[in-house]
Amino acid sequence: MKPVLENPLYYLENFQLVLDWVSERYDDVLIDEERELITRFSTMPQNARALFVRMVMRKGEFFRQSKLSYAEIGDVQAASAPLLNAGWIGLDPALSIDQLFDILQKPEIVSAFALTAPYKQLNKAEQLAYLRELEPEIKQYSAWHPSSQETVIHITNKALCDRLRLIFFGNWHQDWSEFVLSDLGIYRYESIDISRESRGFQTRRDIEDYIALQQCRDLFEQEEPIDIVFEEVAGLHIDNGWIARRRHKFLFQLGQEAEKLKEWDLALKIYGQTPYVGVRLRKIRVLEKIGQSAQALQLLNEALAAPESEAELQQLQRSAPRLNRKLGHQKLSAPSATEVDVIDLQLPYPTGSFYVEGVVRDFLHSEDTPVFYVENTLINSLFGLLCWSVIFKPIPGAFFHPFHRGPVDLMSADFHTRRQEDFARCLAQLDTDAYITSIRQTFEVKNGIQSPFVFWAALDETLLDLALNCIPPAHLKHWFNRILSDIKANRNGFPDLIQFWPGEKRYNMIEVKGPGDRLQDNQKRLIDYCALHQMPISVCYLEWSEDSQ
């Protein structure tokens, strides 16, 4: 049985919350039509407001009146009259053939266009392709379907409402369903004291820049030529820090797409416009592809002198011998692989459904030495629990609204530095037993609240107790510092399994590799890190016994 909200007008309350929030915090950046909608909305009768919000929150701009039947609204015609007088809706709108197909069902299409076999048997998409060539013009609904007794309503300011939603959330991907999921308790969010000054858009220009950047993304998704999209993005001069980061990320994606198309000069031109993490490696790769190995090596050596991350250093060290060899320089030896403890297993092929990590876990598990499949969940969760207060600290520009899973600047280069002293105090708890109390308290008090680090479904009391009992705090500090050094890269790549020896208060991380599987780059980096800090890790290579194949 689906959960039901007690208040049938919950959606109206949620919409009003957005209007109030935007009006209170963003009035200085709103334009007249936005202010007018916010002001006039409250003067509408309740049934009119409810009908309007129902249309706002549904997909599309065109609705059949018969599909807008809601008990709490009542007569749709009566509810729509104030909206019609305000110009917020129109009746019998002009529609393209594509828009018509969005609101008609297949039998109605057959009737409206008097389709005969074999067109009657086509699926709806095929019928649309056929009729699109025959009916290119735009007509009113009544002209498309004269025999219909249906009234079609067009909500004329849907884009304006979407813009208010953007101002509230600071992004396009969150929508009205966030309120419902929160009201139902499906998603719970940390309660943060968000000041009026802490908002996503500081000026009207910020809003316009965000929309313009999204329009560039839309062009890209519509497969417009990369050079045209790039020129549009290059023409955007964005001052807002977090919007500028989105622009740099998009430029990086455009450069990668130019590489895929082998448009090397364009790729270099795009990469030259962004300092996004990883762009140096892409430049080196492109320069090598076009035969400019000397320039590639020069850039590589500059990067080696100050690598931006473990990932970059690993790739640079891999490319250096090849580039030096191409240029006839002294042969460089590739860095030797770190020695790691290996577990070789040969087991019967399972009879039922399985996954290799689970097979190894079940084989190694015992009551005295329990094994858990944790991958990226355990260490990240422990970090998130210990540092919860810092991660959700309401510093300017980190949180814009009540539905944040984590801070907006989580992936920015200065995320750690902006909170460096706070994180230092948090990690200092690992020098005493204070961290155990902090982690346990957060686990109890915040359980189930959305977090960018804590995986509640993977963490229970048993696993938490074993982890706190068996993993030394010095090792936790190393893990947590590694995450903070590069959150985007180092939240991933953790070993699949963890085995505990509770009686000895020790543990071992185990990366599982099935037949033919090899270590990935991020896993190799993590093995190097474990070796450097003398933290236990093994690689288990699983093979199936021949007689079980």
ChimeraX attribute file (.defattr): number of C-alpha atoms within 10 A of each C-alpha:
attribute: neighborCount
match mode: 1-to-1
recipient: residues
	/A:1	3
	/A:2	4
	/A:3	8
	/A:4	10
	/A:5	11
	/A:6	8
	/A:7	10
	/A:8	13
	/A:9	16
	/A:10	15
	/A:11	18
	/A:12	18
	/A:13	15
	/A:14	17
	/A:15	21
	/A:16	17
	/A:17	13
	/A:18	19
	/A:19	22
	/A:20	14
	/A:21	16
	/A:22	23
	/A:23	19
	/A:24	11
	/A:25	19
	/A:26	20
	/A:27	12
	/A:28	11
	/A:29	19
	/A:30	17
	/A:31	10
	/A:32	9
	/A:33	11
	/A:34	18
	/A:35	16
	/A:36	11
	/A:37	16
	/A:38	19
	/A:39	14
	/A:40	10
	/A:41	18
	/A:42	12
	/A:43	10
	/A:44	15
	/A:45	12
	/A:46	16
	/A:47	20
	/A:48	22
	/A:49	21
	/A:50	23
	/A:51	21
	/A:52	20
	/A:53	20
	/A:54	18
	/A:55	18
	/A:56	20
	/A:57	16
	/A:58	11
	/A:59	10
	/A:60	14
	/A:61	16
	/A:62	23
	/A:63	19
	/A:64	16
	/A:65	15
	/A:66	11
	/A:67	10
	/A:68	16
	/A:69	13
	/A:70	14
	/A:71	8
	/A:72	13
	/A:73	19
	/A:74	13
	/A:75	13
	/A:76	17
	/A:77	12
	/A:78	12
	/A:79	20
	/A:80	23
	/A:81	13
	/A:82	17
	/A:83	20
	/A:84	18
	/A:85	10
	/A:86	14
	/A:87	12
	/A:88	16
	/A:89	21
	/A:90	18
	/A:91	18
	/A:92	17
	/A:93	19
	/A:94	18
	/A:95	19
	/A:96	17
	/A:97	21
	/A:98	15
	/A:99	15
	/A:100	20
	/A:101	17
	/A:102	11
	/A:103	16
	/A:104	15
	/A:105	11
	/A:106	17
	/A:107	11
	/A:108	14
	/A:109	20
	/A:110	17
	/A:111	14
	/A:112	16
	/A:113	12
	/A:114	10
	/A:115	15
	/A:116	10
	/A:117	7
	/A:118	7
	/A:119	15
	/A:120	17
	/A:121	13
	/A:122	13
	/A:123	10
	/A:124	18
	/A:125	12
	/A:126	12
	/A:127	18
	/A:128	18
	/A:129	12
	/A:130	13
	/A:131	16
	/A:132	14
	/A:133	10
	/A:134	10
	/A:135	13
	/A:136	11
	/A:137	11
	/A:138	16
	/A:139	17
	/A:140	16
	/A:141	22
	/A:142	17
	/A:143	14
	/A:144	19
	/A:145	18
	/A:146	11
	/A:147	10
	/A:148	13
	/A:149	8
	/A:150	14
	/A:151	15
	/A:152	19
	/A:153	21
	/A:154	21
	/A:155	21
	/A:156	15
	/A:157	16
	/A:158	20
	/A:159	12
	/A:160	14
	/A:161	18
	/A:162	15
	/A:163	18
	/A:164	19
	/A:165	20
	/A:166	20
	/A:167	26
	/A:168	26
	/A:169	23
	/A:170	21
	/A:171	16
	/A:172	15
	/A:173	7
	/A:174	15
	/A:175	15
	/A:176	16
	/A:177	11
	/A:178	15
	/A:179	19
	/A:180	17
	/A:181	12
	/A:182	13
	/A:183	15
	/A:184	13
	/A:185	13
	/A:186	12
	/A:187	16
	/A:188	21
	/A:189	17
	/A:190	17
	/A:191	11
	/A:192	15
	/A:193	14
	/A:194	18
	/A:195	14
	/A:196	12
	/A:197	13
	/A:198	18
	/A:199	21
	/A:200	26
	/A:201	25
	/A:202	16
	/A:203	14
	/A:204	13
	/A:205	14
	/A:206	20
	/A:207	21
	/A:208	13
	/A:209	21
	/A:210	25
	/A:211	16
	/A:212	15
	/A:213	21
	/A:214	18
	/A:215	15
	/A:216	22
	/A:217	18
	/A:218	13
	/A:219	16
	/A:220	18
	/A:221	9
	/A:222	9
	/A:223	10
	/A:224	13
	/A:225	11
	/A:226	20
	/A:227	16
	/A:228	13
	/A:229	19
	/A:230	20
	/A:231	12
	/A:232	15
	/A:233	22
	/A:234	14
	/A:235	8
	/A:236	15
	/A:237	10
	/A:238	17
	/A:239	11
	/A:240	17
	/A:241	14
	/A:242	18
	/A:243	20
	/A:244	18
	/A:245	19
	/A:246	15
	/A:247	25
	/A:248	19
	/A:249	17
	/A:250	21
	/A:251	25
	/A:252	24
	/A:253	14
	/A:254	23
	/A:255	28
	/A:256	20
	/A:257	15
	/A:258	20
	/A:259	19
	/A:260	11
	/A:261	12
	/A:262	14
	/A:263	16
	/A:264	20
	/A:265	14
	/A:266	18
	/A:267	25
	/A:268	21
	/A:269	14
	/A:270	25
	/A:271	23
	/A:272	15
	/A:273	15
	/A:274	19
	/A:275	14
	/A:276	17
	/A:277	15
	/A:278	14
	/A:279	22
	/A:280	23
	/A:281	19
	/A:282	17
	/A:283	23
	/A:284	23
	/A:285	19
	/A:286	21
	/A:287	20
	/A:288	17
	/A:289	14
	/A:290	12
	/A:291	11
	/A:292	13
	/A:293	20
	/A:294	15
	/A:295	14
	/A:296	24
	/A:297	23
	/A:298	12
	/A:299	16
	/A:300	24
	/A:301	15
	/A:302	12
	/A:303	17
	/A:304	16
	/A:305	9
	/A:306	10
	/A:307	16
	/A:308	14
	/A:309	13
	/A:310	18
	/A:311	16
	/A:312	19
	/A:313	19
	/A:314	17
	/A:315	13
	/A:316	20
	/A:317	17
	/A:318	14
	/A:319	18
	/A:320	19
	/A:321	18
	/A:322	18
	/A:323	20
	/A:324	16
	/A:325	12
	/A:326	14
	/A:327	11
	/A:328	9
	/A:329	11
	/A:330	9
	/A:331	13
	/A:332	13
	/A:333	11
	/A:334	12
	/A:335	10
	/A:336	6
	/A:337	9
	/A:338	14
	/A:339	10
	/A:340	15
	/A:341	12
	/A:342	13
	/A:343	13
	/A:344	12
	/A:345	14
	/A:346	11
	/A:347	16
	/A:348	13
	/A:349	15
	/A:350	13
	/A:351	7
	/A:352	5
	/A:353	5
	/A:354	10
	/A:355	9
	/A:356	15
	/A:357	22
	/A:358	16
	/A:359	16
	/A:360	22
	/A:361	20
	/A:362	14
	/A:363	12
	/A:364	13
	/A:365	14
	/A:366	12
	/A:367	7
	/A:368	10
	/A:369	13
	/A:370	18
	/A:371	25
	/A:372	21
	/A:373	19
	/A:374	19
	/A:375	20
	/A:376	19
	/A:377	20
	/A:378	24
	/A:379	21
	/A:380	21
	/A:381	23
	/A:382	26
	/A:383	22
	/A:384	22
	/A:385	23
	/A:386	26
	/A:387	24
	/A:388	22
	/A:389	14
	/A:390	18
	/A:391	23
	/A:392	19
	/A:393	18
	/A:394	17
	/A:395	16
	/A:396	14
	/A:397	18
	/A:398	22
	/A:399	26
	/A:400	25
	/A:401	20
	/A:402	17
	/A:403	19
	/A:404	21
	/A:405	17
	/A:406	18
	/A:407	19
	/A:408	16
	/A:409	17
	/A:410	15
	/A:411	14
	/A:412	15
	/A:413	16
	/A:414	11
	/A:415	19
	/A:416	20
	/A:417	11
	/A:418	12
	/A:419	14
	/A:420	14
	/A:421	12
	/A:422	17
	/A:423	21
	/A:424	12
	/A:425	12
	/A:426	19
	/A:427	20
	/A:428	13
	/A:429	17
	/A:430	18
	/A:431	11
	/A:432	9
	/A:433	10
	/A:434	13
	/A:435	21
	/A:436	16
	/A:437	12
	/A:438	16
	/A:439	20
	/A:440	17
	/A:441	14
	/A:442	17
	/A:443	23
	/A:444	10
	/A:445	9
	/A:446	16
	/A:447	16
	/A:448	18
	/A:449	18
	/A:450	18
	/A:451	22
	/A:452	15
	/A:453	22
	/A:454	23
	/A:455	22
	/A:456	17
	/A:457	9
	/A:458	15
	/A:459	17
	/A:460	11
	/A:461	11
	/A:462	8
	/A:463	17
	/A:464	16
	/A:465	13
	/A:466	18
	/A:467	22
	/A:468	17
	/A:469	19
	/A:470	18
	/A:471	17
	/A:472	15
	/A:473	19
	/A:474	13
	/A:475	16
	/A:476	19
	/A:477	17
	/A:478	15
	/A:479	22
	/A:480	23
	/A:481	17
	/A:482	17
	/A:483	18
	/A:484	18
	/A:485	15
	/A:486	19
	/A:487	18
	/A:488	13
	/A:489	16
	/A:490	23
	/A:491	19
	/A:492	16
	/A:493	19
	/A:494	22
	/A:495	21
	/A:496	20
	/A:497	24
	/A:498	22
	/A:499	22
	/A:500	24
	/A:501	17
	/A:502	17
	/A:503	10
	/A:504	9
	/A:505	14
	/A:506	16
	/A:507	23
	/A:508	18
	/A:509	22
	/A:510	27
	/A:511	23
	/A:512	23
	/A:513	19
	/A:514	16
	/A:515	10
	/A:516	8
	/A:517	10
	/A:518	11
	/A:519	14
	/A:520	9
	/A:521	13
	/A:522	17
	/A:523	17
	/A:524	16
	/A:525	19
	/A:526	20
	/A:527	25
	/A:528	16
	/A:529	17
	/A:530	19
	/A:531	15
	/A:532	10
	/A:533	12
	/A:534	10
	/A:535	19
	/A:536	16
	/A:537	21
	/A:538	19
	/A:539	19
	/A:540	19
	/A:541	19
	/A:542	21
	/A:543	17
	/A:544	15
	/A:545	12
	/A:546	10
	/A:547	8
	/A:548	10
	/A:549	8
